[in-house]
Structure formats: structure tokens, C-alpha cells
Amino acid sequence: MKPHYSLHALLVCTLLAACEDPGETTLTKPTPVRVETATAGPALPAIRTTGVVETQDEMRLSFKVGGVIKAIHVREGETVKRGQRLAEIDLTEIEAQVEQARQLAAKAQRDLERGERLHADQVISLEQLQDLRTQAALQRAQLASAEFNLAHAVIMAPGDGVVLRKLAEERELVSAGQPVLVVGTRDSGYVVRAALADREIVQLRLGDPAEIRMDAYPGQTFSGELIEIAGAADERTGLFPVKVRFDSLPSRLASGLVAKVELSPTAARERQLTYVPIGAVVEGDGDRASVFVVVDGRAKRRDIRIAFFAPEQVALAEGLSPGETVVTDGSLYLEDGELIEIVGDEAQVAASPYGYGR
């Protein structure tokens, strides 16, 4: 009979095992994820624009009088020194004008001296003598004017710098004041000239910091400062010109380089918002979305409101505080309250059947 009882016990155990729920004996494996800590940042997005690098002080040099250009002694891009002769106009006509004014001034002076003697002998009246004095003074003034024009018939370098543009050629006829050369002085440093919309201008103040990037120097960032904001918009574009000065300079700069500028408004730094990586945000609908916050080893869904998007990050208006830990990689595959395992290898998350491949 013992074999009979043994067989009966075996059948009972088999039936009990068949009725048991398999899920109750299998341990739930945590989902591997990567996480990051929410940080604090400015309450307004940075203002980004594109501008052109120029020397801070650019001078458009011209002749005081019109005439035919005799010679231009420099080329574009050439370095010049203070006092260097850059261009000169043909002096034939101007020298003739100076000589004419000199002769007329000399004649007026002789007439005055003769008039003084005649007045002393009471030959001419005091009024006639005064007319002679006035005429002599006028001729001296005309001579001074002609000599001034002669002195400014040559363009001299106002300081050490570089020739940025040549706007005329030799033997061309130019009018008085017509720009011939554009020279940038290096002593004043370099700036980026850009333009901004009205909604951006109202956020900025002089002295706001800036970051400058150029394709000519890939991977490098240079610091700068906002030093000028136009008081009126450009009539052609409707934008407000601004000027950003370089605080740190690369080894070599040239006017005309294209620069990307990122300005940080002072008003944005007076209040802060919470920032999280873009990958942490799930199920967005307008400015509403969700993130998963790490609480006691589990992922808890949290509703948030988006303020604006920044490069690789999202600024949140509400729903999360700086210092809280959010799920980034793997967040799209989580459910509220799900058990998670924090890992450091993104490839491990991607390859896991509980992560990206789920």
C-alpha cells in the first residue's frame, strides 16, 4: 500500500503546482534608465543673433576739397602707421588757388599801408581807411582758407590700423568729402555689429554679457559685452543696431568675419526657472507635458508646464524644483510607479529588453 500513497501525494503536488500563478513566483526586473538632476537657470531665453566683426572705430577718410586723385599709396588689408601718407590729390589747381590768395592778400596789405599814410596826411577819410583794413583782413582769411585746403589735400593715417576698404582709384575725380579709404584703428579693439527686434531690445541693458562664436574658430567661444544699443530702428529693416565688444580676443581677427552672438539679458538673471534635458520630457501637449521623477527607486510621473525651449534643455514654469532627479534615457517606455535601475551606460539601456527595445 505504501507505493499507492506515494503516487497519490505526487499527484496532489503536481495539481497544486499547476494551479499556482506563475507571476507570483517570478521577480519583476527593474527597467534600466539614465537620470539627470534638474538645475536652475535664467527665467528668459538667451537672445541669439548673427553679426559682422569690425574694428570698433572705423573712419571714412576723404579729401577736404574735390579734385583728381594723384596717388593712393595703400591697398586693402594693408597695415598702416599713425601719420603715414595714404593718398593725395593733384595739387595743381589747389596750389594755384593758394598763390592767387597770397598775391591778393599781399596787395591788400600794401593798399592798407598806403591808406594809413594818406589818412595820416588827411588825404582820405577814416571810413575809407576802415574799408582798406576790412579788405586786407578778408584777403588774409582767404589765404588761410586756401592754405588749409592745401594741407588737407593729402590723407594721413589717423592712427595705427588697417585699410579695410578702398573706395576710389587713382586719376578718379572726387568731390569734397567723398570717402576714399575706410581705415580701422586697432587700438580701439574689435566689436560685433548686429541688429535685434524691438521685443529683444527691451530686455537688454548696457553691460549685459555675451558669448561670441565664429566659423573661423570652430569649437571656441569668446566672451563679450553689450556696449551700444541704438535709440532708433533702422528705417530699411526695422531692426535696432547693437554693438558687442570682445573681452577676449582670438590670435587674429579681421573685419568682415561672421559671428554668432548669444546675449544674456540682465532681466533674465533676476529670476530663475527649473531646467531639465529635453529627453526627460514626455507626452507634450502645448505647454503641458510630463517627466518621470526618481522616488525610492521608482519612476513617478509628474505633470509640468513648459516655459520655453533652450538648446538641449527645457525651462519649466512649474511642476519641478531644482535638485530633483528626472529620468532621461528610457523615459518613453516607463509607466507611473515602475521599478527602475539607474545605469551609466546608454548602450546598456538601448540594448535592454526593458529599455528602448521594449
Legacy VTK file of the C-alpha trace (Angstrom):
# vtk DataFile Version 3.0
C-alpha trace
ASCII
DATASET POLYDATA
POINTS 358 float
0.000 0.000 0.000
2.940 2.378 0.531
3.502 2.820 -3.213
-0.173 3.740 -3.572
0.074 6.554 -1.026
3.296 7.859 -2.589
1.679 8.085 -6.016
-1.323 9.905 -4.571
0.868 12.509 -2.837
2.791 13.093 -6.072
-0.427 13.776 -7.995
-1.628 16.278 -5.368
1.644 18.210 -5.511
1.506 18.321 -9.311
-2.033 19.740 -9.294
-1.122 22.389 -6.740
1.863 23.450 -8.798
-0.281 23.698 -11.940
-2.806 25.964 -10.224
-0.155 28.353 -8.837
0.132 31.818 -10.566
3.487 31.995 -12.415
3.620 35.792 -11.931
3.733 35.394 -8.184
6.921 33.376 -8.302
8.736 35.462 -10.968
10.550 38.584 -9.660
9.834 41.852 -11.585
13.033 43.108 -13.176
13.673 46.877 -12.869
13.894 48.931 -16.059
17.402 50.337 -16.607
17.393 54.107 -17.175
19.682 57.085 -17.090
18.935 60.113 -14.943
19.982 63.743 -14.507
19.410 66.380 -11.871
17.161 69.361 -12.628
19.061 72.637 -12.485
18.223 76.329 -12.085
18.594 78.794 -14.948
17.528 82.225 -16.225
13.832 82.988 -16.496
14.160 84.241 -20.081
15.846 82.582 -23.048
19.154 83.917 -24.306
18.931 86.302 -27.261
20.732 84.966 -30.318
21.678 86.854 -33.456
24.298 86.968 -36.182
26.575 89.914 -36.861
29.779 91.033 -38.526
33.160 91.605 -36.871
34.542 95.129 -37.305
37.089 97.347 -35.640
35.394 99.477 -33.023
36.478 102.766 -34.609
36.204 102.842 -38.387
36.980 106.106 -40.164
35.918 107.035 -43.669
38.760 109.244 -44.857
38.308 111.845 -47.583
39.874 114.970 -49.050
38.831 118.423 -47.847
38.482 119.625 -51.445
37.471 117.983 -54.684
39.831 117.144 -57.482
41.659 114.396 -59.325
43.316 111.721 -57.183
47.033 111.782 -57.894
48.015 108.660 -55.934
46.739 106.095 -53.436
49.700 104.572 -51.632
47.989 101.654 -49.835
45.959 98.562 -50.668
43.040 96.898 -48.882
44.192 94.847 -45.918
47.478 96.728 -45.597
48.662 97.707 -42.134
49.357 101.415 -41.675
51.071 103.552 -39.027
49.965 106.835 -37.499
50.920 109.786 -39.741
51.568 107.611 -42.794
50.643 109.211 -46.157
47.761 107.211 -47.620
46.526 109.215 -50.621
46.940 112.603 -52.220
45.074 114.746 -54.700
46.571 116.554 -57.678
47.740 119.895 -56.274
47.929 121.927 -59.484
44.596 123.685 -59.025
44.890 123.992 -55.245
48.387 125.461 -55.384
47.181 127.984 -57.956
44.366 128.990 -55.612
46.848 129.402 -52.766
49.137 131.554 -54.890
46.234 133.698 -56.033
45.085 134.211 -52.438
48.631 135.035 -51.361
49.024 137.737 -54.033
45.648 139.270 -53.235
46.485 139.311 -49.523
49.822 140.987 -50.268
48.144 143.651 -52.450
45.512 144.318 -49.771
48.264 144.768 -47.181
50.101 147.275 -49.411
46.884 149.192 -50.008
46.287 149.320 -46.268
49.779 150.609 -45.538
49.373 153.336 -48.172
45.979 154.199 -46.803
47.405 154.588 -43.312
49.875 157.198 -44.626
47.209 159.005 -46.621
44.906 159.106 -43.648
47.709 160.495 -41.517
48.090 163.288 -44.119
44.299 163.724 -44.056
44.036 162.801 -47.733
41.450 160.047 -47.185
38.709 159.778 -44.631
38.578 157.398 -41.682
35.773 155.448 -43.404
37.980 154.815 -46.435
40.797 153.645 -44.173
38.449 151.256 -42.397
37.358 149.815 -45.764
41.017 149.135 -46.576
41.502 147.419 -43.248
38.444 145.215 -43.868
39.659 144.302 -47.344
43.074 143.302 -46.014
41.504 141.143 -43.307
39.283 139.389 -45.876
42.247 138.605 -48.109
44.220 137.198 -45.177
41.262 134.944 -44.319
41.007 133.721 -47.900
44.720 132.926 -47.886
44.360 130.953 -44.650
41.457 129.013 -46.161
43.417 128.152 -49.305
46.424 127.048 -47.269
44.136 124.892 -45.082
42.727 123.194 -48.177
46.254 122.606 -49.442
47.231 120.965 -46.144
44.222 118.654 -46.340
44.744 117.611 -49.934
46.646 114.646 -48.513
45.091 111.832 -46.468
47.218 110.796 -43.482
46.638 107.765 -41.252
44.978 108.983 -38.032
46.412 106.063 -36.072
47.841 102.567 -36.297
45.367 100.308 -38.067
44.460 98.525 -41.245
42.937 99.617 -44.557
39.529 97.973 -44.669
38.207 99.269 -47.979
39.426 101.385 -50.884
36.508 103.309 -52.363
38.253 105.142 -55.221
41.110 104.687 -57.658
43.914 106.867 -58.933
43.006 109.510 -61.562
39.363 109.459 -60.440
37.639 112.800 -59.930
36.220 113.012 -56.410
34.165 115.697 -54.750
34.966 117.339 -51.435
34.206 114.966 -48.542
33.703 111.908 -50.749
35.117 108.847 -48.879
38.239 107.432 -50.464
39.518 104.984 -47.820
38.000 103.208 -44.808
40.557 102.618 -42.066
40.037 100.732 -38.810
42.214 101.562 -35.833
43.391 98.522 -33.920
43.963 100.370 -30.666
40.207 100.577 -30.055
39.649 96.799 -30.328
37.063 94.776 -32.218
33.288 94.620 -31.991
30.424 92.655 -33.496
27.762 94.788 -35.138
24.336 93.154 -35.217
20.639 94.066 -35.186
17.752 92.987 -32.954
13.970 93.195 -32.932
12.088 95.523 -30.594
10.896 92.699 -28.316
14.537 91.742 -27.767
15.904 95.254 -27.273
13.608 95.951 -24.305
15.150 93.021 -22.398
18.735 94.223 -22.727
20.899 96.671 -20.813
24.340 98.038 -21.492
26.936 95.748 -19.936
24.975 92.531 -20.471
27.384 89.624 -21.066
27.642 87.894 -24.420
29.187 84.781 -25.919
30.653 85.033 -29.418
31.301 82.143 -31.791
32.800 82.246 -35.279
33.119 79.653 -38.014
36.696 80.846 -38.447
37.414 79.475 -34.936
35.290 76.306 -34.660
34.714 74.995 -31.159
35.888 78.207 -29.487
33.774 80.672 -27.523
34.832 84.252 -26.815
33.373 86.473 -24.118
31.958 89.892 -24.874
29.888 92.764 -23.526
26.997 94.779 -24.945
28.321 98.350 -25.254
25.846 100.074 -27.561
22.097 99.944 -28.230
20.647 102.173 -30.921
17.984 104.635 -29.840
16.052 104.220 -33.092
15.385 101.418 -35.549
16.959 101.256 -38.975
14.441 102.659 -41.463
15.189 99.950 -44.012
14.978 96.880 -41.773
13.011 97.984 -38.720
15.714 96.429 -36.516
17.767 98.119 -33.802
21.556 98.100 -34.343
23.640 96.920 -31.395
27.356 96.634 -30.771
29.084 93.889 -28.751
32.717 94.366 -27.746
35.156 91.469 -27.478
36.506 90.926 -23.968
38.731 88.035 -25.038
40.260 88.083 -28.495
41.491 85.253 -30.716
45.025 85.318 -32.019
43.922 87.047 -35.199
40.793 88.907 -36.242
39.743 90.571 -39.472
36.853 92.861 -40.259
34.083 91.095 -42.116
34.124 87.795 -40.229
30.653 86.454 -39.474
29.952 85.946 -35.764
27.120 84.310 -33.836
26.243 86.207 -30.670
24.338 84.955 -27.623
23.294 87.708 -25.211
22.178 87.061 -21.629
19.683 89.751 -20.537
20.063 91.069 -17.007
16.303 90.760 -16.501
16.544 87.028 -17.189
19.035 86.519 -14.364
16.899 88.318 -11.782
14.525 85.327 -11.618
15.186 81.630 -12.199
13.332 78.636 -13.596
13.963 74.899 -13.427
15.808 73.323 -16.369
15.725 69.654 -17.436
17.157 67.866 -20.503
14.842 67.652 -23.499
14.983 63.867 -23.302
13.279 63.936 -19.904
10.050 65.464 -21.238
7.328 63.049 -22.421
3.760 63.344 -23.708
3.819 67.033 -24.542
0.614 68.882 -25.414
1.122 72.608 -25.969
2.920 73.894 -22.899
1.830 70.881 -20.846
3.934 67.736 -20.545
5.247 65.174 -18.043
8.507 63.943 -16.615
9.413 60.922 -14.507
10.912 61.782 -11.131
13.010 59.224 -9.255
11.417 58.449 -5.865
12.614 55.492 -3.741
13.860 53.541 -6.742
10.700 54.064 -8.785
9.703 56.403 -11.601
6.851 58.704 -10.589
5.078 60.651 -13.303
4.971 64.423 -12.669
2.945 66.968 -14.680
4.882 70.075 -15.702
4.346 73.312 -17.625
6.947 74.375 -20.200
8.132 77.986 -20.255
10.429 77.790 -23.307
12.961 75.590 -25.050
16.690 76.224 -24.785
19.451 74.338 -26.634
19.277 70.724 -25.381
17.178 71.792 -22.391
13.640 72.781 -21.443
12.815 75.571 -18.993
9.856 74.712 -16.764
7.414 77.253 -15.396
6.010 74.856 -12.775
5.897 71.238 -11.646
9.528 70.615 -10.712
12.199 72.092 -8.469
15.969 72.323 -8.984
17.794 69.392 -7.427
15.158 66.754 -8.197
16.288 63.749 -10.242
14.488 63.018 -13.521
14.698 60.111 -15.937
16.217 60.956 -19.326
17.137 57.860 -21.377
14.371 55.292 -21.145
11.627 57.691 -20.034
9.460 56.980 -23.082
8.981 53.362 -22.016
8.114 53.869 -18.356
4.842 53.621 -16.506
3.933 55.532 -13.376
5.463 53.867 -10.333
7.578 51.421 -12.307
10.673 49.989 -10.640
13.859 51.328 -12.245
17.588 50.703 -12.185
19.901 53.670 -12.735
22.758 52.839 -15.088
25.541 54.882 -16.571
25.933 53.269 -19.965
23.472 54.498 -22.586
24.234 51.475 -24.748
23.154 49.197 -21.935
19.792 50.953 -21.783
19.318 50.760 -25.539
20.132 47.064 -25.688
17.979 46.062 -22.719
14.600 44.390 -23.435
13.230 46.581 -20.638
14.528 49.849 -22.078
14.429 51.234 -25.625
13.674 47.889 -27.214
10.641 47.190 -25.119
LINES 1 359
358 0 1 2 3 4 5 6 7 8 9 10 11 12 13 14 15 16 17 18 19 20 21 22 23 24 25 26 27 28 29 30 31 32 33 34 35 36 37 38 39 40 41 42 43 44 45 46 47 48 49 50 51 52 53 54 55 56 57 58 59 60 61 62 63 64 65 66 67 68 69 70 71 72 73 74 75 76 77 78 79 80 81 82 83 84 85 86 87 88 89 90 91 92 93 94 95 96 97 98 99 100 101 102 103 104 105 106 107 108 109 110 111 112 113 114 115 116 117 118 119 120 121 122 123 124 125 126 127 128 129 130 131 132 133 134 135 136 137 138 139 140 141 142 143 144 145 146 147 148 149 150 151 152 153 154 155 156 157 158 159 160 161 162 163 164 165 166 167 168 169 170 171 172 173 174 175 176 177 178 179 180 181 182 183 184 185 186 187 188 189 190 191 192 193 194 195 196 197 198 199 200 201 202 203 204 205 206 207 208 209 210 211 212 213 214 215 216 217 218 219 220 221 222 223 224 225 226 227 228 229 230 231 232 233 234 235 236 237 238 239 240 241 242 243 244 245 246 247 248 249 250 251 252 253 254 255 256 257 258 259 260 261 262 263 264 265 266 267 268 269 270 271 272 273 274 275 276 277 278 279 280 281 282 283 284 285 286 287 288 289 290 291 292 293 294 295 296 297 298 299 300 301 302 303 304 305 306 307 308 309 310 311 312 313 314 315 316 317 318 319 320 321 322 323 324 325 326 327 328 329 330 331 332 333 334 335 336 337 338 339 340 341 342 343 344 345 346 347 348 349 350 351 352 353 354 355 356 357
